[in-house]
């Protein structure tokens, strides 16, 4: 079984392309992330097929946000797919509703703190309260975990701060914005290498383009896993 600390983001247009990519990667990866961008391209069908027919673990990255009743209903529906991780916004009312919806399933609810593509200028434009991003992220993480989240999504640069929180004991930290040394940053602004993210307390790292844009995605994935050892 491949090291499931590496989650590969299937950021491709549709389920057909996702299956092709997963076939190229083969046994090198056991955990995949399917995001909102593929929802209309058969993302749920792909999640089901990879899980049930190929034995892969699935992280559904929907970042749900709505009133409590709607979140609870949506999560209850998604829980039927026997998925492993689901993201919601880390606001306490959203987390609590998602946990209600996931009750009776093994699906872990992960709270999103602040998107790794955002910096302070972006937060100002969104009218988010003043303060340094690491402080805001750790406060949001603590509140999400207090509300019952099984873990949080945070940039690798905040992983160590979150891991140090009393609320984070026994909880998951999943870090996007991970780039192997020398890889292009793309649209990420708060990044770290895979080995640094794990060292700083992440349980799982999410890597997309450096794997699926590689000439040999399986080799790229294995190189990242090797760096974690």
HELIX and SHEET records of a PDB file:
HELIX    1   1 UNK A   15  UNK A   25  1                                  11    
HELIX    2   2 UNK A   26  UNK A   28  5                                   3    
HELIX    3   3 UNK A   36  UNK A   41  5                                   6    
HELIX    4   4 UNK A   43  UNK A   52  1                                  10    
HELIX    5   5 UNK A   68  UNK A   79  1                                  12    
HELIX    6   6 UNK A   92  UNK A  102  1                                  11    
HELIX    7   7 UNK A  120  UNK A  125  1                                   6    
HELIX    8   8 UNK A  133  UNK A  146  1                                  14    
HELIX    9   9 UNK A  156  UNK A  163  1                                   8    
HELIX   10  10 UNK A  166  UNK A  168  5                                   3    
HELIX   11  11 UNK A  194  UNK A  199  1                                   6    
HELIX   12  12 UNK A  209  UNK A  212  1                                   4    
HELIX   13  13 UNK A  217  UNK A  228  1                                  12    
SHEET    1   A 9 UNK A   6  UNK A   9  0                                        
SHEET    2   A 9 UNK A  31  UNK A  35  1                                        
SHEET    3   A 9 UNK A  57  UNK A  64  1                                        
SHEET    4   A 9 UNK A  85  UNK A  89  1                                        
SHEET    5   A 9 UNK A 108  UNK A 112  1                                        
SHEET    6   A 9 UNK A 151  UNK A 153  1                                        
SHEET    7   A 9 UNK A 172  UNK A 175  1                                        
SHEET    8   A 9 UNK A 204  UNK A 207  1                                        
SHEET    9   A 9 UNK A   6  UNK A   9  1                                        
END                                                                             
